[in-house]
Amino acid sequence: MSVKENSEAKALAGLVRAIVGLNPRKWLWSVLEVVNRLNVGGVDGYDFHTALIKFVKGWKPVDLETPPTSSPAPVEDSIIRVDSRWSTRLVKYPSSREPLNPEFEGTGPLEYDVTRLEEWHYPDLDSSGKVGGTVVYQYLRDHGILAECQGLWDLEAINDKGLQFFRENFHGALMAWKSTTVDPNELGPWGSHWCPCLLEREGKLLLESVDCSCELEEHHVTLRCDLAGR
């Protein structure tokens, strides 16, 4: 290394020590940013000092506590918004069906975060993992859990959010137990109970009704809303 090169190197080393010494955590990444940009430009030899002076004169320091990172992707809107008209009218079910709990029609919050929802599981499942739909409904009703469950209006609001939102936050068939109906024209030991559900089929979201006389399986999902957190 020539005398001039050695002199330039010492000057640069002193400059870096002075800058970083002021606040190592705050300025080190800024110094590295300057050096890296100069390296990209392919500057070397005696031109380094001149280029450094030129670069620093036009450079505005940034307060960086941590290494620069790319901006995070926007967070998906996690708010479920129920059509406000649900709170002022009864749900329109098929003409032959009547709601089992009309007092719950259109009840619940009109806006809530999806993180307030949690899965509920029937506590007395046998080894098969299956249980009759009417058994689940009666348990929810008798234990005061029904008021915290989803209604048809909630499923429609989730449906409005789209397939991607559904895939990211749910799985299986979401059951709307608040909107369980009975068809008085159908006879059976279970009572002809029907529960609306929202599920994905062939790449589309569908609102259907589940016959509660059938057994439910793991993919039939019951959601409770954290009422205390609202």
FENTA-V108459 format. One line per field, one symbol per residue. psi: psi as a letter, one per 20 degrees, with the letter a starting at -180 (. if undefined). burial: I if it has 16 or more other ideal C-beta (glycine too) atoms within 10 Angstrom, else O. Layout:
psi=???
burial=???
This chain:
psi=prggghggghggghgghgghhgnghhighgghgggghhhhikpabiiggghgggghhjpoqqoohrqprqpqqpppojppoppiihijqqporqhiqqphmhiipjrrqipqqhiipqqpppikqahijqqqhhggghggghjkihhirqrhhghhgghhirgggghhirqboppmhhkprqoiipqqhipmqppqqprppljqppoappoiirpqahiopppqpnhhi.
burial=OOOOOOOIOOOOOOOIOOIIOOOOOOIOOIOOIIOOOIOOOOIOOOOIIOOIOOOOOOOOOOOIOOOOOOOOOOOOOOOIOIOOOIOOOOIOIOOOIOIIIOOIIIOIOOOIOIOIIOOIOIOOOOOOOOIIIIOIIOIIIOOOOIIIIIIIIIIIIIIOIOOOIIOOOIOOIIIIIIIIIIIOOOOOOOIIIIIIIIIOOOOOIOOOIIOIIOOIOOOIIIIIIOOOOO
